Structure formats: C-alpha cells, structure tokens
C-alpha cells in the first residue's frame, strides 16, 4: 500500500495524527527533501528505508514504490504542506493506477494556511473578501492563459502566492496593474512554522525592497489583500441580532 502524506509546512507537530502513524509504521519513505523537515524522519522505525526524492525522477519514484509494494512493504510518499497543492502527485497516482497499485492520500496543513496563522489573520472577512486565490507567478514553468497575476488580482480577492518570491519585482508589477494601487497590503512569510521563520509586512509599493533587504529568495508565501490590514465588518454568525440554525437572535 502506498500513502501520499502531507507533512505540513515545517513544524513536525503540524502533520496529522494519521500521517504520523503511517510514517511510524512505514517500511519505505520517499520524502521531498528540499522542503520537508528532516525531523519527520526521526519518527520512522529503525531499519525503514529513506529516499530523498529531490534527486529522483518520476520513473525512479514509481519504480521504488512498485518494488516496495511487490515485497509487501508499506510505503509513505511524504510531501510538504498538503500534497494536493503543487505536489506533482497526480502523475504519480496515474502511474500507480496503470500498474494497479492501490494508494491513499492523507491531507496536510498547507503552507498558505500556516502562513496566515503566523501573521494571525483570516483570509475571508465578510465585506473584504470571501474568496482565496492560490496561485504562482509564471516563471520557468508557465501558467495557463487567464491565470496571470494581473488578471487574478482584478478580483481583489485574498491571495496566497506560492513559488514566486525569487521574482518579487515581477510579482509586484503584475499585482499593481491588477489591483490598480500600490497601497494593497502584503505579508511575506518565509518558512512558516519553522524555527527560522521570518515575517515581513508592507504594501505592493514597498514589499519588493523589504524582501531583497532580507535576502528572501525561496520558501516563502506572498499573502496579498485587504484582509491583512484595514477595516472589516464583524461576522453575522456571532452577531446577537442574527438567527441561524443553532442560535436565535436576542432582541
Ligand atoms: N504542497 C505545498 C506547496 C509546495 S510548492 C503546500 O501545501 O504548502 C513549494 C512552495 O510552497 C514554496 O515555494 C513556497 O512558496 C511554499 N512553501 C512551502 N513551505 C513553506 C513554508 N513553511 N513557509 C512559506 N512558504 C512555504
């Protein structure tokens, strides 16, 4: 059996209980070594085989999984954050399906929610934005048409931008065009939930300079939108004048 497990954003205690249990029981662990904390591997049983997928191809990963399953071993494929976001798991799952190898996917805490927790904000404020856009800037790999940052920014939704901090100037340029203002709040969270986490607050006008001053070039979330700074209306859910299924309005 193969389990794709979300390791969470960094802090080893941010894996799910199910994920940790599978990791403890695994005979073979294939982990995304560039982003997954090594500390997770301390929970594996003695003799478990570890493979760092950073230096492997898709074919090598699948061959390792297939061999393990044929030998009756349990295999954990450990991905950073949540495996369903920029995890490149679809191609692995489809390869396994072709080989008739069963697998499950165990979700994880994504770095975008971990970053929002670090800055102690809420993406969805009643009259500010009720939508979160998860995206990345086109770089060495393009994004499909209509998904450029300028077009997405026009929605004025809350945004979490992955994989893009190395081109912060390009990100900011496109966002300013889309939002139509340099005043839009931005927070850059480097290594959310790790011991060396760093948080920078600014606006589209000044965040580029701050990112460069702090030499942040990878492993950061760029969070953008009015949810970071500014006014908002309180939630109807806890408003004394608002009735719902579980609570009657007080007069
Ligand atoms: N599946 C992962 C994302 C993998 S793509 C998830 O759900 O989080 C890798 C990108 O995720 C990085 O370039 C960075 O933008 C972001 N990332 C991963 N871990 C991070 C962390 N601890 N703090 C901030 N950003 C992180």
py3Dmol code that shows the C-alpha trace and the ligand (Angstrom):
import py3Dmol

protein = """\
ATOM      1  CA  UNK A   1       0.000   0.000   0.000  1.00  0.00           C
ATOM      2  CA  UNK A   2       1.181   3.495  -0.823  1.00  0.00           C
ATOM      3  CA  UNK A   3       0.173   6.517   1.231  1.00  0.00           C
ATOM      4  CA  UNK A   4       0.742  10.026  -0.020  1.00  0.00           C
ATOM      5  CA  UNK A   5       1.081  12.000   3.214  1.00  0.00           C
ATOM      6  CA  UNK A   6       1.065  15.755   3.748  1.00  0.00           C
ATOM      7  CA  UNK A   7       3.932  16.532   6.132  1.00  0.00           C
ATOM      8  CA  UNK A   8       2.632  20.025   6.915  1.00  0.00           C
ATOM      9  CA  UNK A   9       4.565  23.261   6.480  1.00  0.00           C
ATOM     10  CA  UNK A  10       7.605  22.613   8.670  1.00  0.00           C
ATOM     11  CA  UNK A  11       6.916  22.202  12.391  1.00  0.00           C
ATOM     12  CA  UNK A  12       6.838  18.396  12.793  1.00  0.00           C
ATOM     13  CA  UNK A  13       3.793  18.613  15.055  1.00  0.00           C
ATOM     14  CA  UNK A  14       1.761  20.060  12.198  1.00  0.00           C
ATOM     15  CA  UNK A  15       1.397  16.676  10.485  1.00  0.00           C
ATOM     16  CA  UNK A  16      -1.952  14.889  11.014  1.00  0.00           C
ATOM     17  CA  UNK A  17      -2.176  12.084  13.585  1.00  0.00           C
ATOM     18  CA  UNK A  18      -2.943   9.695  10.729  1.00  0.00           C
ATOM     19  CA  UNK A  19       0.078  10.908   8.774  1.00  0.00           C
ATOM     20  CA  UNK A  20       2.383  10.483  11.773  1.00  0.00           C
ATOM     21  CA  UNK A  21       1.066   6.974  12.433  1.00  0.00           C
ATOM     22  CA  UNK A  22       1.661   5.932   8.819  1.00  0.00           C
ATOM     23  CA  UNK A  23       5.160   7.418   8.983  1.00  0.00           C
ATOM     24  CA  UNK A  24       5.914   5.463  12.168  1.00  0.00           C
ATOM     25  CA  UNK A  25       4.757   2.228  10.541  1.00  0.00           C
ATOM     26  CA  UNK A  26       6.330   2.742   7.108  1.00  0.00           C
ATOM     27  CA  UNK A  27       8.973   0.364   5.727  1.00  0.00           C
ATOM     28  CA  UNK A  28       9.903   2.793   2.953  1.00  0.00           C
ATOM     29  CA  UNK A  29       9.682   6.586   2.996  1.00  0.00           C
ATOM     30  CA  UNK A  30      10.153   8.692  -0.105  1.00  0.00           C
ATOM     31  CA  UNK A  31      10.312  12.295   1.079  1.00  0.00           C
ATOM     32  CA  UNK A  32      10.550  15.592  -0.730  1.00  0.00           C
ATOM     33  CA  UNK A  33      13.864  16.534   0.857  1.00  0.00           C
ATOM     34  CA  UNK A  34      14.066  20.078  -0.451  1.00  0.00           C
ATOM     35  CA  UNK A  35      11.125  21.226   1.690  1.00  0.00           C
ATOM     36  CA  UNK A  36      10.170  18.518   4.180  1.00  0.00           C
ATOM     37  CA  UNK A  37      11.871  18.867   7.571  1.00  0.00           C
ATOM     38  CA  UNK A  38      14.332  16.041   8.305  1.00  0.00           C
ATOM     39  CA  UNK A  39      12.930  15.898  11.817  1.00  0.00           C
ATOM     40  CA  UNK A  40       9.935  13.935  10.483  1.00  0.00           C
ATOM     41  CA  UNK A  41      12.256  11.025   9.706  1.00  0.00           C
ATOM     42  CA  UNK A  42      13.091  10.649  13.405  1.00  0.00           C
ATOM     43  CA  UNK A  43       9.613   9.174  13.879  1.00  0.00           C
ATOM     44  CA  UNK A  44      10.272   6.318  11.447  1.00  0.00           C
ATOM     45  CA  UNK A  45      11.002   2.854  12.782  1.00  0.00           C
ATOM     46  CA  UNK A  46      14.530   1.510  12.820  1.00  0.00           C
ATOM     47  CA  UNK A  47      15.527  -0.023   9.526  1.00  0.00           C
ATOM     48  CA  UNK A  48      13.000   1.948   7.476  1.00  0.00           C
ATOM     49  CA  UNK A  49      14.451   2.833   4.093  1.00  0.00           C
ATOM     50  CA  UNK A  50      14.606   6.542   3.244  1.00  0.00           C
ATOM     51  CA  UNK A  51      14.730   8.017  -0.238  1.00  0.00           C
ATOM     52  CA  UNK A  52      15.077  11.721  -0.872  1.00  0.00           C
ATOM     53  CA  UNK A  53      13.013  12.422  -3.985  1.00  0.00           C
ATOM     54  CA  UNK A  54      14.866  15.692  -4.650  1.00  0.00           C
ATOM     55  CA  UNK A  55      17.353  13.789  -6.785  1.00  0.00           C
ATOM     56  CA  UNK A  56      14.907  11.272  -8.289  1.00  0.00           C
ATOM     57  CA  UNK A  57      12.813  11.282 -11.467  1.00  0.00           C
ATOM     58  CA  UNK A  58       9.121  10.337 -11.577  1.00  0.00           C
ATOM     59  CA  UNK A  59      10.151   6.976 -13.074  1.00  0.00           C
ATOM     60  CA  UNK A  60      12.576   6.303 -10.223  1.00  0.00           C
ATOM     61  CA  UNK A  61       9.948   7.191  -7.629  1.00  0.00           C
ATOM     62  CA  UNK A  62       7.420   4.841  -9.236  1.00  0.00           C
ATOM     63  CA  UNK A  63       9.966   2.013  -9.562  1.00  0.00           C
ATOM     64  CA  UNK A  64      10.843   2.378  -5.866  1.00  0.00           C
ATOM     65  CA  UNK A  65       7.159   2.293  -4.926  1.00  0.00           C
ATOM     66  CA  UNK A  66       6.424  -0.711  -7.154  1.00  0.00           C
ATOM     67  CA  UNK A  67       9.343  -2.717  -5.800  1.00  0.00           C
ATOM     68  CA  UNK A  68       8.290  -1.917  -2.225  1.00  0.00           C
ATOM     69  CA  UNK A  69       4.691  -2.978  -2.791  1.00  0.00           C
ATOM     70  CA  UNK A  70       5.799  -6.215  -4.511  1.00  0.00           C
ATOM     71  CA  UNK A  71       7.841  -7.018  -1.403  1.00  0.00           C
ATOM     72  CA  UNK A  72       4.763  -6.430   0.757  1.00  0.00           C
ATOM     73  CA  UNK A  73       6.172  -3.245   2.296  1.00  0.00           C
ATOM     74  CA  UNK A  74       4.247  -0.161   3.325  1.00  0.00           C
ATOM     75  CA  UNK A  75       5.381   2.941   1.501  1.00  0.00           C
ATOM     76  CA  UNK A  76       4.883   6.569   2.548  1.00  0.00           C
ATOM     77  CA  UNK A  77       5.382   9.290  -0.028  1.00  0.00           C
ATOM     78  CA  UNK A  78       5.923  12.339   2.146  1.00  0.00           C
ATOM     79  CA  UNK A  79       5.070  15.660   0.550  1.00  0.00           C
ATOM     80  CA  UNK A  80       5.436  19.127   2.003  1.00  0.00           C
ATOM     81  CA  UNK A  81       2.343  21.000   3.196  1.00  0.00           C
ATOM     82  CA  UNK A  82      -0.720  19.471   1.610  1.00  0.00           C
ATOM     83  CA  UNK A  83       0.114  17.014  -1.172  1.00  0.00           C
ATOM     84  CA  UNK A  84      -2.713  18.226  -3.413  1.00  0.00           C
ATOM     85  CA  UNK A  85      -1.200  21.684  -3.928  1.00  0.00           C
ATOM     86  CA  UNK A  86       1.873  21.891  -6.190  1.00  0.00           C
ATOM     87  CA  UNK A  87       2.711  18.366  -5.094  1.00  0.00           C
ATOM     88  CA  UNK A  88       3.025  16.804  -8.558  1.00  0.00           C
ATOM     89  CA  UNK A  89       1.095  13.849  -7.134  1.00  0.00           C
ATOM     90  CA  UNK A  90      -1.379  13.450  -9.964  1.00  0.00           C
ATOM     91  CA  UNK A  91       1.249  11.975 -12.293  1.00  0.00           C
ATOM     92  CA  UNK A  92       2.377   9.596  -9.543  1.00  0.00           C
ATOM     93  CA  UNK A  93      -1.196   8.490  -8.823  1.00  0.00           C
ATOM     94  CA  UNK A  94      -1.939   7.939 -12.501  1.00  0.00           C
ATOM     95  CA  UNK A  95       1.239   5.865 -12.905  1.00  0.00           C
ATOM     96  CA  UNK A  96       0.215   3.733  -9.898  1.00  0.00           C
ATOM     97  CA  UNK A  97      -3.294   3.327 -11.267  1.00  0.00           C
ATOM     98  CA  UNK A  98      -1.849   1.969 -14.521  1.00  0.00           C
ATOM     99  CA  UNK A  99       0.149  -0.554 -12.503  1.00  0.00           C
ATOM    100  CA  UNK A 100      -2.925  -1.474 -10.409  1.00  0.00           C
ATOM    101  CA  UNK A 101      -1.179  -0.411  -7.221  1.00  0.00           C
ATOM    102  CA  UNK A 102      -3.577   0.917  -4.551  1.00  0.00           C
ATOM    103  CA  UNK A 103      -2.880   4.229  -2.830  1.00  0.00           C
ATOM    104  CA  UNK A 104      -4.462   6.751  -0.473  1.00  0.00           C
ATOM    105  CA  UNK A 105      -3.924  10.469   0.035  1.00  0.00           C
ATOM    106  CA  UNK A 106      -3.658  11.915   3.550  1.00  0.00           C
ATOM    107  CA  UNK A 107      -4.127  15.689   3.579  1.00  0.00           C
ATOM    108  CA  UNK A 108      -1.812  18.098   5.388  1.00  0.00           C
ATOM    109  CA  UNK A 109      -1.593  21.661   6.633  1.00  0.00           C
ATOM    110  CA  UNK A 110      -0.619  23.706   3.614  1.00  0.00           C
ATOM    111  CA  UNK A 111       1.928  26.495   3.895  1.00  0.00           C
ATOM    112  CA  UNK A 112      -0.707  29.016   2.825  1.00  0.00           C
ATOM    113  CA  UNK A 113      -2.814  28.413   5.942  1.00  0.00           C
ATOM    114  CA  UNK A 114       0.302  28.109   8.096  1.00  0.00           C
ATOM    115  CA  UNK A 115       1.490  31.495   6.791  1.00  0.00           C
ATOM    116  CA  UNK A 116      -1.895  33.091   7.545  1.00  0.00           C
ATOM    117  CA  UNK A 117      -1.770  31.580  11.047  1.00  0.00           C
ATOM    118  CA  UNK A 118       1.714  33.035  11.527  1.00  0.00           C
ATOM    119  CA  UNK A 119       0.506  36.542  10.770  1.00  0.00           C
ATOM    120  CA  UNK A 120      -2.658  35.929  12.837  1.00  0.00           C
ATOM    121  CA  UNK A 121      -5.132  36.955  10.158  1.00  0.00           C
ATOM    122  CA  UNK A 122      -8.218  35.476   8.459  1.00  0.00           C
ATOM    123  CA  UNK A 123      -8.339  35.192   4.653  1.00  0.00           C
ATOM    124  CA  UNK A 124     -12.132  35.510   4.496  1.00  0.00           C
ATOM    125  CA  UNK A 125     -13.524  38.670   6.085  1.00  0.00           C
ATOM    126  CA  UNK A 126     -17.243  39.358   5.443  1.00  0.00           C
ATOM    127  CA  UNK A 127     -17.051  42.532   3.334  1.00  0.00           C
ATOM    128  CA  UNK A 128     -13.376  42.370   2.357  1.00  0.00           C
ATOM    129  CA  UNK A 129     -13.100  39.077   0.510  1.00  0.00           C
ATOM    130  CA  UNK A 130     -14.881  35.751   0.616  1.00  0.00           C
ATOM    131  CA  UNK A 131     -12.509  34.120  -1.837  1.00  0.00           C
ATOM    132  CA  UNK A 132      -8.933  32.889  -1.581  1.00  0.00           C
ATOM    133  CA  UNK A 133      -6.842  32.562  -4.722  1.00  0.00           C
ATOM    134  CA  UNK A 134      -3.912  30.132  -4.520  1.00  0.00           C
ATOM    135  CA  UNK A 135      -1.531  30.677  -7.367  1.00  0.00           C
ATOM    136  CA  UNK A 136       2.014  31.275  -8.500  1.00  0.00           C
ATOM    137  CA  UNK A 137       3.691  33.587 -10.966  1.00  0.00           C
ATOM    138  CA  UNK A 138       4.608  32.264 -14.377  1.00  0.00           C
ATOM    139  CA  UNK A 139       8.334  31.591 -14.270  1.00  0.00           C
ATOM    140  CA  UNK A 140      10.442  28.835 -15.802  1.00  0.00           C
ATOM    141  CA  UNK A 141       7.142  26.932 -15.988  1.00  0.00           C
ATOM    142  CA  UNK A 142       4.276  28.930 -17.497  1.00  0.00           C
ATOM    143  CA  UNK A 143       0.728  29.226 -16.118  1.00  0.00           C
ATOM    144  CA  UNK A 144      -2.370  28.669 -18.306  1.00  0.00           C
ATOM    145  CA  UNK A 145      -3.863  31.631 -20.131  1.00  0.00           C
ATOM    146  CA  UNK A 146      -6.029  33.883 -17.981  1.00  0.00           C
ATOM    147  CA  UNK A 147      -4.179  32.918 -14.792  1.00  0.00           C
ATOM    148  CA  UNK A 148      -1.559  35.668 -14.866  1.00  0.00           C
ATOM    149  CA  UNK A 149      -1.300  37.610 -11.603  1.00  0.00           C
ATOM    150  CA  UNK A 150      -2.667  40.814 -13.132  1.00  0.00           C
ATOM    151  CA  UNK A 151      -5.929  39.112 -14.176  1.00  0.00           C
ATOM    152  CA  UNK A 152      -6.287  37.320 -10.842  1.00  0.00           C
ATOM    153  CA  UNK A 153      -5.588  40.494  -8.848  1.00  0.00           C
ATOM    154  CA  UNK A 154      -8.524  42.224 -10.551  1.00  0.00           C
ATOM    155  CA  UNK A 155     -10.863  40.110  -8.386  1.00  0.00           C
ATOM    156  CA  UNK A 156      -9.436  41.843  -5.282  1.00  0.00           C
ATOM    157  CA  UNK A 157      -9.746  38.503  -3.548  1.00  0.00           C
ATOM    158  CA  UNK A 158      -7.330  37.391  -0.828  1.00  0.00           C
ATOM    159  CA  UNK A 159      -4.295  35.807  -2.467  1.00  0.00           C
ATOM    160  CA  UNK A 160      -1.623  33.340  -1.422  1.00  0.00           C
ATOM    161  CA  UNK A 161       1.176  33.208  -3.962  1.00  0.00           C
ATOM    162  CA  UNK A 162       3.434  30.149  -3.918  1.00  0.00           C
ATOM    163  CA  UNK A 163       6.782  29.510  -5.616  1.00  0.00           C
ATOM    164  CA  UNK A 164       7.338  33.124  -6.650  1.00  0.00           C
ATOM    165  CA  UNK A 165       9.307  35.116  -4.075  1.00  0.00           C
ATOM    166  CA  UNK A 166      12.524  34.829  -6.119  1.00  0.00           C
ATOM    167  CA  UNK A 167      10.833  37.165  -8.632  1.00  0.00           C
ATOM    168  CA  UNK A 168       9.203  39.551  -6.161  1.00  0.00           C
ATOM    169  CA  UNK A 169       9.613  42.524  -8.516  1.00  0.00           C
ATOM    170  CA  UNK A 170       7.755  40.709 -11.283  1.00  0.00           C
ATOM    171  CA  UNK A 171       5.034  39.651  -8.820  1.00  0.00           C
ATOM    172  CA  UNK A 172       4.581  43.195  -7.532  1.00  0.00           C
ATOM    173  CA  UNK A 173       4.488  44.730 -11.043  1.00  0.00           C
ATOM    174  CA  UNK A 174       1.690  42.441 -12.161  1.00  0.00           C
ATOM    175  CA  UNK A 175      -0.280  42.830  -8.938  1.00  0.00           C
ATOM    176  CA  UNK A 176      -0.106  46.640  -9.012  1.00  0.00           C
ATOM    177  CA  UNK A 177      -1.565  46.582 -12.521  1.00  0.00           C
ATOM    178  CA  UNK A 178      -4.361  44.257 -11.383  1.00  0.00           C
ATOM    179  CA  UNK A 179      -5.214  45.881  -8.046  1.00  0.00           C
ATOM    180  CA  UNK A 180      -4.752  49.345  -9.512  1.00  0.00           C
ATOM    181  CA  UNK A 181      -2.999  50.532  -6.344  1.00  0.00           C
ATOM    182  CA  UNK A 182       0.365  50.329  -4.637  1.00  0.00           C
ATOM    183  CA  UNK A 183      -1.304  50.535  -1.221  1.00  0.00           C
ATOM    184  CA  UNK A 184      -2.637  46.985  -1.157  1.00  0.00           C
ATOM    185  CA  UNK A 185      -1.271  45.219   1.949  1.00  0.00           C
ATOM    186  CA  UNK A 186       1.189  42.342   1.548  1.00  0.00           C
ATOM    187  CA  UNK A 187       2.824  39.946   4.003  1.00  0.00           C
ATOM    188  CA  UNK A 188       5.727  37.730   3.043  1.00  0.00           C
ATOM    189  CA  UNK A 189       6.157  34.710   5.308  1.00  0.00           C
ATOM    190  CA  UNK A 190       9.441  32.846   4.939  1.00  0.00           C
ATOM    191  CA  UNK A 191       9.483  29.269   6.315  1.00  0.00           C
ATOM    192  CA  UNK A 192       6.149  29.484   8.131  1.00  0.00           C
ATOM    193  CA  UNK A 193       6.180  27.371  11.317  1.00  0.00           C
ATOM    194  CA  UNK A 194       9.946  26.636  11.125  1.00  0.00           C
ATOM    195  CA  UNK A 195      12.283  27.904  13.843  1.00  0.00           C
ATOM    196  CA  UNK A 196      13.871  30.368  11.443  1.00  0.00           C
ATOM    197  CA  UNK A 197      10.533  31.736  10.199  1.00  0.00           C
ATOM    198  CA  UNK A 198      10.578  35.382   9.120  1.00  0.00           C
ATOM    199  CA  UNK A 199       7.611  37.677   8.505  1.00  0.00           C
ATOM    200  CA  UNK A 200       7.637  40.938   6.566  1.00  0.00           C
ATOM    201  CA  UNK A 201       4.681  43.312   6.323  1.00  0.00           C
ATOM    202  CA  UNK A 202       4.343  46.019   3.714  1.00  0.00           C
ATOM    203  CA  UNK A 203       2.405  47.135   0.681  1.00  0.00           C
ATOM    204  CA  UNK A 204       2.754  46.428  -3.012  1.00  0.00           C
ATOM    205  CA  UNK A 205       4.734  49.672  -3.085  1.00  0.00           C
ATOM    206  CA  UNK A 206       7.477  48.667  -0.636  1.00  0.00           C
ATOM    207  CA  UNK A 207       7.483  44.880  -0.138  1.00  0.00           C
ATOM    208  CA  UNK A 208       9.920  44.275  -3.002  1.00  0.00           C
ATOM    209  CA  UNK A 209      12.621  46.262  -1.301  1.00  0.00           C
ATOM    210  CA  UNK A 210      11.985  44.609   2.073  1.00  0.00           C
ATOM    211  CA  UNK A 211      12.209  41.130   0.566  1.00  0.00           C
ATOM    212  CA  UNK A 212      15.529  41.995  -1.072  1.00  0.00           C
ATOM    213  CA  UNK A 213      16.913  43.624   2.084  1.00  0.00           C
ATOM    214  CA  UNK A 214      16.114  40.442   3.992  1.00  0.00           C
ATOM    215  CA  UNK A 215      17.537  38.272   1.228  1.00  0.00           C
ATOM    216  CA  UNK A 216      14.426  36.068   0.943  1.00  0.00           C
ATOM    217  CA  UNK A 217      14.702  34.068  -2.256  1.00  0.00           C
ATOM    218  CA  UNK A 218      12.751  30.853  -1.625  1.00  0.00           C
ATOM    219  CA  UNK A 219      10.283  29.021   0.604  1.00  0.00           C
ATOM    220  CA  UNK A 220       8.001  31.963   1.188  1.00  0.00           C
ATOM    221  CA  UNK A 221       4.323  32.701   0.895  1.00  0.00           C
ATOM    222  CA  UNK A 222       3.339  36.063  -0.522  1.00  0.00           C
ATOM    223  CA  UNK A 223      -0.039  36.909   1.005  1.00  0.00           C
ATOM    224  CA  UNK A 224      -1.894  39.824  -0.563  1.00  0.00           C
ATOM    225  CA  UNK A 225      -5.143  41.653   0.114  1.00  0.00           C
ATOM    226  CA  UNK A 226      -7.275  43.835   2.346  1.00  0.00           C
ATOM    227  CA  UNK A 227      -7.582  41.007   4.870  1.00  0.00           C
ATOM    228  CA  UNK A 228      -4.070  41.860   6.105  1.00  0.00           C
ATOM    229  CA  UNK A 229      -4.743  45.490   7.116  1.00  0.00           C
ATOM    230  CA  UNK A 230      -7.827  47.666   7.276  1.00  0.00           C
ATOM    231  CA  UNK A 231     -11.443  47.661   8.419  1.00  0.00           C
ATOM    232  CA  UNK A 232     -13.930  44.837   8.161  1.00  0.00           C
ATOM    233  CA  UNK A 233     -17.481  44.116   9.288  1.00  0.00           C
ATOM    234  CA  UNK A 234     -17.993  41.610  12.060  1.00  0.00           C
ATOM    235  CA  UNK A 235     -19.360  38.190  11.186  1.00  0.00           C
ATOM    236  CA  UNK A 236     -23.158  37.620  11.121  1.00  0.00           C
ATOM    237  CA  UNK A 237     -22.582  34.160  12.572  1.00  0.00           C
ATOM    238  CA  UNK A 238     -21.841  35.548  16.037  1.00  0.00           C
ATOM    239  CA  UNK A 239     -23.967  38.683  15.741  1.00  0.00           C
ATOM    240  CA  UNK A 240     -26.607  38.807  18.538  1.00  0.00           C
ATOM    241  CA  UNK A 241     -29.184  40.193  16.056  1.00  0.00           C
ATOM    242  CA  UNK A 242     -28.786  37.335  13.566  1.00  0.00           C
ATOM    243  CA  UNK A 243     -30.619  33.980  13.929  1.00  0.00           C
ATOM    244  CA  UNK A 244     -29.445  30.739  12.424  1.00  0.00           C
ATOM    245  CA  UNK A 245     -29.980  27.017  12.770  1.00  0.00           C
ATOM    246  CA  UNK A 246     -28.178  26.792  16.124  1.00  0.00           C
ATOM    247  CA  UNK A 247     -28.980  30.131  17.759  1.00  0.00           C
ATOM    248  CA  UNK A 248     -31.984  32.500  17.958  1.00  0.00           C
ATOM    249  CA  UNK A 249     -31.413  36.244  17.778  1.00  0.00           C
ATOM    250  CA  UNK A 250     -31.681  38.065  21.087  1.00  0.00           C
ATOM    251  CA  UNK A 251     -33.950  41.132  20.846  1.00  0.00           C
TER     252      UNK A 251
END
"""
ligand_1 = """\
26
LIG
N 2.334 21.401 -1.094
C 2.952 22.570 -0.514
C 3.465 23.538 -1.566
C 4.620 23.004 -2.367
S 5.234 24.152 -3.528
C 1.972 23.251 0.442
O 0.809 22.839 0.525
O 2.387 24.168 1.126
C 6.548 24.909 -2.645
C 6.200 26.327 -2.271
O 5.348 26.322 -1.150
C 7.383 27.180 -1.858
O 7.994 27.770 -2.974
C 6.716 28.237 -1.004
O 6.084 29.224 -1.794
C 5.647 27.426 -0.327
N 6.066 26.924 0.985
C 6.297 25.642 1.349
N 6.578 25.565 2.666
C 6.534 26.833 3.137
C 6.681 27.419 4.430
N 6.939 26.675 5.510
N 6.536 28.755 4.547
C 6.249 29.534 3.485
N 6.073 29.028 2.244
C 6.209 27.711 2.074
"""
view = py3Dmol.view(width=600, height=400)
view.addModel(protein, "pdb")
view.setStyle({"model": 0}, {"cartoon": {"style": "trace"}})
view.addModel(ligand_1, "xyz")
view.setStyle({"model": 1}, {"stick": {}})
view.zoomTo()
view.show()
